[in-house]
Amino acid sequence: MKKSIISTCVFIMLFSCQKNTINENNTKDTEKSELQKFTIDSVKVADSSAIYNNLTISFAQQLLVFPEIKDKVLLDSIYKPAVIFATDFDKKSLQNILNHKAKEHFVTTKRENDFVPEAKQTWDQESKMKLISNTNNILTISYSIGGYTGGAHGFYNETYKVFDLENNKVIHQEDIFNNTKDTKWSTILMNHFNNKDQKEMLLEKNIPLNNNFFFDKDKITFVYNQYEITAYAAGVVYISIPFKEIEKELTLNFREKLAKMK
C-alpha cells in the first residue's frame, strides 16, 4: 500500500454551488460577510492499494470540521450523512477516523472480493462534505459520494442537509410545510420539473417530497438521486419551487425564519 497522503487545511469558504444547482448570483454581500465569520477546518485521507495484479483500489474522503459548533447532538447529525460516528469531533479525532476508514476499506474490499479483471482496472470511492451556505444560523451542507466498483458504470450520490444552529437540530420537511402528506405535492413538484431531458426518463408517476433539499430566501430545491425517480442516465434531479407560490403551505415558524433571511 502506498503511503497515505493525508492533508489538512484551514480555510474560509464563500457561498459555492453543487452541479447545476445553486445560482451564485443570488448570494448577497451580507451573506458573504456572515460566511467569512464562520471559520471551518478540513481533514482528508487519500490512498490506494493494488490488491490483485489487475485491480487497484482507491479511497478518498474529506470532512469539514466546525470548531465553533460545540453541541454533540448537532455534530452527530452533521457527520451522520458522511457515515462518521464519533464521540469527539475535533480535527485530530476526525483525521484518525478517516485513517482507520481507509485501512478498513482496503482490507474489507480484498476479503469480500475475489474477482480478478482480465484487464487493469481501478476501483475508486471518493466522498466529501461541502459548505453551501450559513445565513442567520441556518447552515447548509452537501455530502457527495461517487466512484466505480466494477460493472457497467460508476455511481454518484448527493445529499443536502440543513441545520438550525440556533436550536441545534436538523430542519426536516415537517418543519417547513403544514401538511407534507397532501397529494397535491406530487403535482406541484411535477409542474416544476423543468428539465425536459430528465423528465423523459421519469420512472415514477408521483414525485414525493423528501428530506434531501436546500433553500434560500426565495425558493426550496428538492434533490433526487439516480434511480430515485428517474433512470440512471438522467443523473441527479433538482426541482426548485418558489416560496411565493406555496406561501400558504409554509408553517408560521418557517415563514418567520424566511423573513430574517431577507
FINUMI-205367 format. One record per residue (C-alpha): residue in one letter; x, y, z; residue number from 1. Coordinates in nm, 2 decimals. Example, Ala and Ser with C-alpha at 12.3 -4.5 7.8 and 13.67 -1.06 7.14 Angstrom:
BEGIN
<pt residuo="A" xx="1.23" yy="-0.45" zz="0.78" num="1"/>
<pt residuo="S" xx="1.37" yy="-0.11" zz="0.71" num="2"/>
***
This chain:
BEGIN
<pt residuo="M" xx="0.00" yy="0.00" zz="0.00" num="1"/>
<pt residuo="K" xx="0.13" yy="0.34" zz="-0.09" num="2"/>
<pt residuo="K" xx="0.19" yy="0.57" zz="0.19" num="3"/>
<pt residuo="S" xx="-0.12" yy="0.76" zz="0.28" num="4"/>
<pt residuo="I" xx="-0.15" yy="1.11" zz="0.16" num="5"/>
<pt residuo="I" xx="-0.32" yy="1.30" zz="0.44" num="6"/>
<pt residuo="S" xx="-0.37" yy="1.67" zz="0.44" num="7"/>
<pt residuo="T" xx="-0.55" yy="1.92" zz="0.65" num="8"/>
<pt residuo="C" xx="-0.63" yy="2.27" zz="0.56" num="9"/>
<pt residuo="V" xx="-0.78" yy="2.57" zz="0.72" num="10"/>
<pt residuo="F" xx="-0.99" yy="2.78" zz="0.50" num="11"/>
<pt residuo="I" xx="-1.28" yy="3.03" zz="0.48" num="12"/>
<pt residuo="M" xx="-1.54" yy="2.93" zz="0.23" num="13"/>
<pt residuo="L" xx="-1.77" yy="3.16" zz="0.04" num="14"/>
<pt residuo="F" xx="-2.11" yy="3.05" zz="-0.10" num="15"/>
<pt residuo="S" xx="-2.05" yy="2.78" zz="-0.35" num="16"/>
<pt residuo="C" xx="-2.26" yy="2.55" zz="-0.57" num="17"/>
<pt residuo="Q" xx="-2.31" yy="2.18" zz="-0.65" num="18"/>
<pt residuo="K" xx="-2.36" yy="2.07" zz="-1.01" num="19"/>
<pt residuo="N" xx="-2.61" yy="2.29" zz="-1.18" num="20"/>
<pt residuo="T" xx="-2.80" yy="2.37" zz="-0.86" num="21"/>
<pt residuo="I" xx="-2.73" yy="2.69" zz="-0.69" num="22"/>
<pt residuo="N" xx="-2.72" yy="3.03" zz="-0.86" num="23"/>
<pt residuo="E" xx="-2.42" yy="3.22" zz="-0.74" num="24"/>
<pt residuo="N" xx="-2.58" yy="3.55" zz="-0.84" num="25"/>
<pt residuo="N" xx="-2.83" yy="3.51" zz="-0.55" num="26"/>
<pt residuo="T" xx="-2.55" yy="3.55" zz="-0.29" num="27"/>
<pt residuo="K" xx="-2.58" yy="3.88" zz="-0.11" num="28"/>
<pt residuo="D" xx="-2.30" yy="4.08" zz="0.04" num="29"/>
<pt residuo="T" xx="-2.45" yy="4.03" zz="0.38" num="30"/>
<pt residuo="E" xx="-2.45" yy="3.66" zz="0.33" num="31"/>
<pt residuo="K" xx="-2.08" yy="3.67" zz="0.22" num="32"/>
<pt residuo="S" xx="-1.99" yy="3.87" zz="0.53" num="33"/>
<pt residuo="E" xx="-2.16" yy="3.61" zz="0.75" num="34"/>
<pt residuo="L" xx="-1.98" yy="3.32" zz="0.58" num="35"/>
<pt residuo="Q" xx="-1.65" yy="3.50" zz="0.63" num="36"/>
<pt residuo="K" xx="-1.70" yy="3.49" zz="1.00" num="37"/>
<pt residuo="F" xx="-1.78" yy="3.12" zz="1.01" num="38"/>
<pt residuo="T" xx="-1.44" yy="2.95" zz="1.02" num="39"/>
<pt residuo="I" xx="-1.42" yy="2.59" zz="0.93" num="40"/>
<pt residuo="D" xx="-1.14" yy="2.33" zz="0.90" num="41"/>
<pt residuo="S" xx="-1.09" yy="2.03" zz="0.68" num="42"/>
<pt residuo="V" xx="-0.94" yy="1.69" zz="0.70" num="43"/>
<pt residuo="K" xx="-0.88" yy="1.44" zz="0.43" num="44"/>
<pt residuo="V" xx="-0.73" yy="1.10" zz="0.35" num="45"/>
<pt residuo="A" xx="-0.64" yy="0.96" zz="0.01" num="46"/>
<pt residuo="D" xx="-0.48" yy="0.63" zz="-0.05" num="47"/>
<pt residuo="S" xx="-0.46" yy="0.34" zz="-0.30" num="48"/>
<pt residuo="S" xx="-0.36" yy="-0.03" zz="-0.30" num="49"/>
<pt residuo="A" xx="-0.31" yy="-0.29" zz="-0.56" num="50"/>
<pt residuo="I" xx="-0.50" yy="-0.59" zz="-0.42" num="51"/>
<pt residuo="Y" xx="-0.45" yy="-0.80" zz="-0.73" num="52"/>
<pt residuo="N" xx="-0.23" yy="-0.78" zz="-1.04" num="53"/>
<pt residuo="N" xx="-0.50" yy="-0.61" zz="-1.25" num="54"/>
<pt residuo="L" xx="-0.70" yy="-0.45" zz="-0.97" num="55"/>
<pt residuo="T" xx="-0.62" yy="-0.13" zz="-0.78" num="56"/>
<pt residuo="I" xx="-0.84" yy="0.01" zz="-0.51" num="57"/>
<pt residuo="S" xx="-0.85" yy="0.39" zz="-0.44" num="58"/>
<pt residuo="F" xx="-1.02" yy="0.55" zz="-0.14" num="59"/>
<pt residuo="A" xx="-1.05" yy="0.93" zz="-0.06" num="60"/>
<pt residuo="Q" xx="-1.27" yy="1.11" zz="0.19" num="61"/>
<pt residuo="Q" xx="-1.28" yy="1.47" zz="0.30" num="62"/>
<pt residuo="L" xx="-1.46" yy="1.61" zz="0.60" num="63"/>
<pt residuo="L" xx="-1.54" yy="1.96" zz="0.72" num="64"/>
<pt residuo="V" xx="-1.45" yy="2.04" zz="1.08" num="65"/>
<pt residuo="F" xx="-1.65" yy="2.30" zz="1.28" num="66"/>
<pt residuo="P" xx="-1.46" yy="2.43" zz="1.58" num="67"/>
<pt residuo="E" xx="-1.73" yy="2.68" zz="1.66" num="68"/>
<pt residuo="I" xx="-2.00" yy="2.42" zz="1.70" num="69"/>
<pt residuo="K" xx="-2.00" yy="2.25" zz="2.04" num="70"/>
<pt residuo="D" xx="-2.33" yy="2.07" zz="2.07" num="71"/>
<pt residuo="K" xx="-2.26" yy="1.70" zz="2.04" num="72"/>
<pt residuo="V" xx="-2.61" yy="1.61" zz="1.93" num="73"/>
<pt residuo="L" xx="-2.59" yy="1.86" zz="1.64" num="74"/>
<pt residuo="L" xx="-2.24" yy="1.74" zz="1.55" num="75"/>
<pt residuo="D" xx="-2.36" yy="1.38" zz="1.54" num="76"/>
<pt residuo="S" xx="-2.63" yy="1.49" zz="1.30" num="77"/>
<pt residuo="I" xx="-2.38" yy="1.68" zz="1.08" num="78"/>
<pt residuo="Y" xx="-2.15" yy="1.38" zz="1.04" num="79"/>
<pt residuo="K" xx="-2.40" yy="1.10" zz="1.02" num="80"/>
<pt residuo="P" xx="-2.47" yy="1.16" zz="0.64" num="81"/>
<pt residuo="A" xx="-2.09" yy="1.12" zz="0.59" num="82"/>
<pt residuo="V" xx="-2.11" yy="0.78" zz="0.78" num="83"/>
<pt residuo="I" xx="-1.90" yy="0.92" zz="1.06" num="84"/>
<pt residuo="F" xx="-1.99" yy="0.81" zz="1.41" num="85"/>
<pt residuo="A" xx="-1.78" yy="0.95" zz="1.69" num="86"/>
<pt residuo="T" xx="-1.77" yy="1.09" zz="2.04" num="87"/>
<pt residuo="D" xx="-1.53" yy="1.36" zz="1.96" num="88"/>
<pt residuo="F" xx="-1.54" yy="1.58" zz="1.65" num="89"/>
<pt residuo="D" xx="-1.22" yy="1.78" zz="1.68" num="90"/>
<pt residuo="K" xx="-0.98" yy="1.78" zz="1.38" num="91"/>
<pt residuo="K" xx="-0.74" yy="1.52" zz="1.53" num="92"/>
<pt residuo="S" xx="-1.02" yy="1.28" zz="1.61" num="93"/>
<pt residuo="L" xx="-1.18" yy="1.31" zz="1.27" num="94"/>
<pt residuo="Q" xx="-0.85" yy="1.26" zz="1.10" num="95"/>
<pt residuo="N" xx="-0.79" yy="0.94" zz="1.30" num="96"/>
<pt residuo="I" xx="-1.13" yy="0.81" zz="1.19" num="97"/>
<pt residuo="L" xx="-1.05" yy="0.88" zz="0.83" num="98"/>
<pt residuo="N" xx="-0.72" yy="0.70" zz="0.85" num="99"/>
<pt residuo="H" xx="-0.89" yy="0.40" zz="1.00" num="100"/>
<pt residuo="K" xx="-1.17" yy="0.40" zz="0.74" num="101"/>
<pt residuo="A" xx="-0.92" yy="0.40" zz="0.46" num="102"/>
<pt residuo="K" xx="-0.73" yy="0.09" zz="0.60" num="103"/>
<pt residuo="E" xx="-1.06" yy="-0.09" zz="0.67" num="104"/>
<pt residuo="H" xx="-1.18" yy="-0.02" zz="0.31" num="105"/>
<pt residuo="F" xx="-0.88" yy="-0.20" zz="0.16" num="106"/>
<pt residuo="V" xx="-0.90" yy="-0.49" zz="0.40" num="107"/>
<pt residuo="T" xx="-1.27" yy="-0.54" zz="0.35" num="108"/>
<pt residuo="T" xx="-1.26" yy="-0.50" zz="-0.03" num="109"/>
<pt residuo="K" xx="-0.99" yy="-0.76" zz="-0.06" num="110"/>
<pt residuo="R" xx="-1.16" yy="-1.00" zz="0.18" num="111"/>
<pt residuo="E" xx="-1.51" yy="-0.97" zz="0.01" num="112"/>
<pt residuo="N" xx="-1.39" yy="-0.96" zz="-0.35" num="113"/>
<pt residuo="D" xx="-1.24" yy="-1.25" zz="-0.54" num="114"/>
<pt residuo="F" xx="-1.30" yy="-1.10" zz="-0.89" num="115"/>
<pt residuo="V" xx="-0.98" yy="-1.05" zz="-1.09" num="116"/>
<pt residuo="P" xx="-1.04" yy="-0.85" zz="-1.41" num="117"/>
<pt residuo="E" xx="-0.87" yy="-0.96" zz="-1.73" num="118"/>
<pt residuo="A" xx="-0.76" yy="-0.60" zz="-1.80" num="119"/>
<pt residuo="K" xx="-0.63" yy="-0.35" zz="-1.55" num="120"/>
<pt residuo="Q" xx="-0.90" yy="-0.17" zz="-1.35" num="121"/>
<pt residuo="T" xx="-0.91" yy="0.09" zz="-1.07" num="122"/>
<pt residuo="W" xx="-1.20" yy="0.08" zz="-0.83" num="123"/>
<pt residuo="D" xx="-1.23" yy="0.41" zz="-0.66" num="124"/>
<pt residuo="Q" xx="-1.45" yy="0.57" zz="-0.40" num="125"/>
<pt residuo="E" xx="-1.44" yy="0.94" zz="-0.31" num="126"/>
<pt residuo="S" xx="-1.67" yy="1.14" zz="-0.08" num="127"/>
<pt residuo="K" xx="-1.67" yy="1.49" zz="0.05" num="128"/>
<pt residuo="M" xx="-1.86" yy="1.75" zz="0.25" num="129"/>
<pt residuo="K" xx="-1.91" yy="2.10" zz="0.12" num="130"/>
<pt residuo="L" xx="-2.04" yy="2.42" zz="0.29" num="131"/>
<pt residuo="I" xx="-2.32" yy="2.56" zz="0.08" num="132"/>
<pt residuo="S" xx="-2.43" yy="2.85" zz="0.30" num="133"/>
<pt residuo="N" xx="-2.46" yy="2.98" zz="0.65" num="134"/>
<pt residuo="T" xx="-2.72" yy="3.25" zz="0.69" num="135"/>
<pt residuo="N" xx="-2.90" yy="3.36" zz="1.00" num="136"/>
<pt residuo="N" xx="-2.80" yy="3.05" zz="1.19" num="137"/>
<pt residuo="I" xx="-2.92" yy="2.82" zz="0.91" num="138"/>
<pt residuo="L" xx="-2.63" yy="2.60" zz="0.79" num="139"/>
<pt residuo="T" xx="-2.65" yy="2.40" zz="0.47" num="140"/>
<pt residuo="I" xx="-2.40" yy="2.13" zz="0.38" num="141"/>
<pt residuo="S" xx="-2.38" yy="1.90" zz="0.08" num="142"/>
<pt residuo="Y" xx="-2.25" yy="1.54" zz="0.10" num="143"/>
<pt residuo="S" xx="-2.14" yy="1.37" zz="-0.22" num="144"/>
<pt residuo="I" xx="-2.00" yy="1.03" zz="-0.29" num="145"/>
<pt residuo="G" xx="-1.90" yy="0.87" zz="-0.61" num="146"/>
<pt residuo="G" xx="-1.68" yy="0.62" zz="-0.77" num="147"/>
<pt residuo="Y" xx="-1.66" yy="0.29" zz="-0.96" num="148"/>
<pt residuo="T" xx="-1.66" yy="-0.06" zz="-0.82" num="149"/>
<pt residuo="G" xx="-1.69" yy="-0.27" zz="-1.13" num="150"/>
<pt residuo="G" xx="-1.99" yy="-0.32" zz="-1.36" num="151"/>
<pt residuo="A" xx="-2.12" yy="-0.12" zz="-1.65" num="152"/>
<pt residuo="H" xx="-2.09" yy="0.23" zz="-1.49" num="153"/>
<pt residuo="G" xx="-1.99" yy="0.42" zz="-1.18" num="154"/>
<pt residuo="F" xx="-2.21" yy="0.57" zz="-0.91" num="155"/>
<pt residuo="Y" xx="-2.28" yy="0.91" zz="-0.77" num="156"/>
<pt residuo="N" xx="-2.50" yy="1.04" zz="-0.49" num="157"/>
<pt residuo="E" xx="-2.57" yy="1.39" zz="-0.34" num="158"/>
<pt residuo="T" xx="-2.73" yy="1.46" zz="-0.01" num="159"/>
<pt residuo="Y" xx="-2.81" yy="1.80" zz="0.13" num="160"/>
<pt residuo="K" xx="-2.88" yy="1.87" zz="0.50" num="161"/>
<pt residuo="V" xx="-3.00" yy="2.20" zz="0.65" num="162"/>
<pt residuo="F" xx="-2.92" yy="2.27" zz="1.02" num="163"/>
<pt residuo="D" xx="-3.08" yy="2.51" zz="1.26" num="164"/>
<pt residuo="L" xx="-2.78" yy="2.63" zz="1.46" num="165"/>
<pt residuo="E" xx="-3.00" yy="2.83" zz="1.70" num="166"/>
<pt residuo="N" xx="-3.19" yy="2.52" zz="1.81" num="167"/>
<pt residuo="N" xx="-2.92" yy="2.26" zz="1.73" num="168"/>
<pt residuo="K" xx="-3.14" yy="2.05" zz="1.51" num="169"/>
<pt residuo="V" xx="-3.18" yy="1.93" zz="1.15" num="170"/>
<pt residuo="I" xx="-3.45" yy="2.10" zz="0.95" num="171"/>
<pt residuo="H" xx="-3.70" yy="1.85" zz="0.81" num="172"/>
<pt residuo="Q" xx="-3.98" yy="1.89" zz="0.56" num="173"/>
<pt residuo="E" xx="-4.23" yy="1.88" zz="0.85" num="174"/>
<pt residuo="D" xx="-4.06" yy="2.20" zz="0.99" num="175"/>
<pt residuo="I" xx="-4.13" yy="2.38" zz="0.66" num="176"/>
<pt residuo="F" xx="-4.47" yy="2.26" zz="0.54" num="177"/>
<pt residuo="N" xx="-4.80" yy="2.23" zz="0.72" num="178"/>
<pt residuo="N" xx="-4.91" yy="1.91" zz="0.55" num="179"/>
<pt residuo="T" xx="-4.64" yy="1.70" zz="0.39" num="180"/>
<pt residuo="K" xx="-4.88" yy="1.42" zz="0.32" num="181"/>
<pt residuo="D" xx="-5.10" yy="1.62" zz="0.09" num="182"/>
<pt residuo="T" xx="-5.13" yy="1.45" zz="-0.25" num="183"/>
<pt residuo="K" xx="-5.10" yy="1.79" zz="-0.43" num="184"/>
<pt residuo="W" xx="-4.73" yy="1.80" zz="-0.36" num="185"/>
<pt residuo="S" xx="-4.67" yy="1.55" zz="-0.64" num="186"/>
<pt residuo="T" xx="-4.85" yy="1.78" zz="-0.88" num="187"/>
<pt residuo="I" xx="-4.65" yy="2.08" zz="-0.76" num="188"/>
<pt residuo="L" xx="-4.32" yy="1.90" zz="-0.79" num="189"/>
<pt residuo="M" xx="-4.41" yy="1.76" zz="-1.14" num="190"/>
<pt residuo="N" xx="-4.51" yy="2.11" zz="-1.26" num="191"/>
<pt residuo="H" xx="-4.17" yy="2.25" zz="-1.15" num="192"/>
<pt residuo="F" xx="-3.97" yy="1.96" zz="-1.30" num="193"/>
<pt residuo="N" xx="-3.84" yy="2.18" zz="-1.58" num="194"/>
<pt residuo="N" xx="-3.56" yy="1.96" zz="-1.72" num="195"/>
<pt residuo="K" xx="-3.72" yy="1.81" zz="-2.02" num="196"/>
<pt residuo="D" xx="-3.44" yy="1.56" zz="-2.09" num="197"/>
<pt residuo="Q" xx="-3.45" yy="1.43" zz="-1.74" num="198"/>
<pt residuo="K" xx="-3.83" yy="1.43" zz="-1.73" num="199"/>
<pt residuo="E" xx="-3.84" yy="1.19" zz="-2.03" num="200"/>
<pt residuo="M" xx="-3.66" yy="0.94" zz="-1.81" num="201"/>
<pt residuo="L" xx="-3.91" yy="0.96" zz="-1.53" num="202"/>
<pt residuo="L" xx="-3.98" yy="0.62" zz="-1.37" num="203"/>
<pt residuo="E" xx="-4.25" yy="0.73" zz="-1.12" num="204"/>
<pt residuo="K" xx="-4.60" yy="0.86" zz="-1.17" num="205"/>
<pt residuo="N" xx="-4.58" yy="1.06" zz="-0.85" num="206"/>
<pt residuo="I" xx="-4.29" yy="1.26" zz="-0.71" num="207"/>
<pt residuo="P" xx="-4.28" yy="1.26" zz="-0.33" num="208"/>
<pt residuo="L" xx="-4.14" yy="1.53" zz="-0.10" num="209"/>
<pt residuo="N" xx="-3.82" yy="1.42" zz="0.05" num="210"/>
<pt residuo="N" xx="-3.57" yy="1.54" zz="0.31" num="211"/>
<pt residuo="N" xx="-3.30" yy="1.59" zz="0.06" num="212"/>
<pt residuo="F" xx="-3.33" yy="1.97" zz="0.00" num="213"/>
<pt residuo="F" xx="-3.17" yy="2.31" zz="0.04" num="214"/>
<pt residuo="F" xx="-3.32" yy="2.65" zz="0.03" num="215"/>
<pt residuo="D" xx="-3.25" yy="3.02" zz="0.02" num="216"/>
<pt residuo="K" xx="-3.48" yy="3.32" zz="0.08" num="217"/>
<pt residuo="D" xx="-3.66" yy="3.27" zz="-0.25" num="218"/>
<pt residuo="K" xx="-3.70" yy="2.90" zz="-0.32" num="219"/>
<pt residuo="I" xx="-3.66" yy="2.55" zz="-0.20" num="220"/>
<pt residuo="T" xx="-3.49" yy="2.29" zz="-0.41" num="221"/>
<pt residuo="F" xx="-3.55" yy="1.91" zz="-0.38" num="222"/>
<pt residuo="V" xx="-3.28" yy="1.67" zz="-0.48" num="223"/>
<pt residuo="Y" xx="-3.35" yy="1.32" zz="-0.62" num="224"/>
<pt residuo="N" xx="-3.06" yy="1.09" zz="-0.69" num="225"/>
<pt residuo="Q" xx="-3.02" yy="0.83" zz="-0.97" num="226"/>
<pt residuo="Y" xx="-3.29" yy="0.57" zz="-0.98" num="227"/>
<pt residuo="E" xx="-3.50" yy="0.75" zz="-0.71" num="228"/>
<pt residuo="I" xx="-3.75" yy="0.89" zz="-0.96" num="229"/>
<pt residuo="T" xx="-3.56" yy="0.87" zz="-1.29" num="230"/>
<pt residuo="A" xx="-3.33" yy="0.63" zz="-1.48" num="231"/>
<pt residuo="Y" xx="-2.96" yy="0.63" zz="-1.41" num="232"/>
<pt residuo="A" xx="-2.88" yy="0.82" zz="-1.72" num="233"/>
<pt residuo="A" xx="-3.08" yy="1.12" zz="-1.60" num="234"/>
<pt residuo="G" xx="-2.83" yy="1.19" zz="-1.33" num="235"/>
<pt residuo="V" xx="-2.92" yy="1.39" zz="-1.02" num="236"/>
<pt residuo="V" xx="-3.25" yy="1.57" zz="-1.04" num="237"/>
<pt residuo="Y" xx="-3.31" yy="1.92" zz="-0.89" num="238"/>
<pt residuo="I" xx="-3.66" yy="2.06" zz="-0.86" num="239"/>
<pt residuo="S" xx="-3.70" yy="2.41" zz="-0.73" num="240"/>
<pt residuo="I" xx="-4.02" yy="2.57" zz="-0.60" num="241"/>
<pt residuo="P" xx="-4.05" yy="2.94" zz="-0.54" num="242"/>
<pt residuo="F" xx="-4.18" yy="3.02" zz="-0.19" num="243"/>
<pt residuo="K" xx="-4.41" yy="3.28" zz="-0.31" num="244"/>
<pt residuo="E" xx="-4.61" yy="3.01" zz="-0.49" num="245"/>
<pt residuo="I" xx="-4.66" yy="2.80" zz="-0.18" num="246"/>
<pt residuo="E" xx="-4.67" yy="3.06" zz="0.09" num="247"/>
<pt residuo="K" xx="-4.99" yy="2.92" zz="0.24" num="248"/>
<pt residuo="E" xx="-4.83" yy="2.58" zz="0.27" num="249"/>
<pt residuo="L" xx="-4.55" yy="2.71" zz="0.49" num="250"/>
<pt residuo="T" xx="-4.55" yy="2.68" zz="0.87" num="251"/>
<pt residuo="L" xx="-4.56" yy="3.00" zz="1.07" num="252"/>
<pt residuo="N" xx="-4.22" yy="2.93" zz="1.23" num="253"/>
<pt residuo="F" xx="-4.06" yy="2.88" zz="0.89" num="254"/>
<pt residuo="R" xx="-4.22" yy="3.20" zz="0.75" num="255"/>
<pt residuo="E" xx="-4.05" yy="3.38" zz="1.04" num="256"/>
<pt residuo="K" xx="-3.72" yy="3.22" zz="0.95" num="257"/>
<pt residuo="L" xx="-3.75" yy="3.33" zz="0.59" num="258"/>
<pt residuo="A" xx="-3.83" yy="3.69" zz="0.70" num="259"/>
<pt residuo="K" xx="-3.50" yy="3.70" zz="0.88" num="260"/>
<pt residuo="M" xx="-3.32" yy="3.59" zz="0.57" num="261"/>
<pt residuo="K" xx="-3.45" yy="3.88" zz="0.36" num="262"/>
***
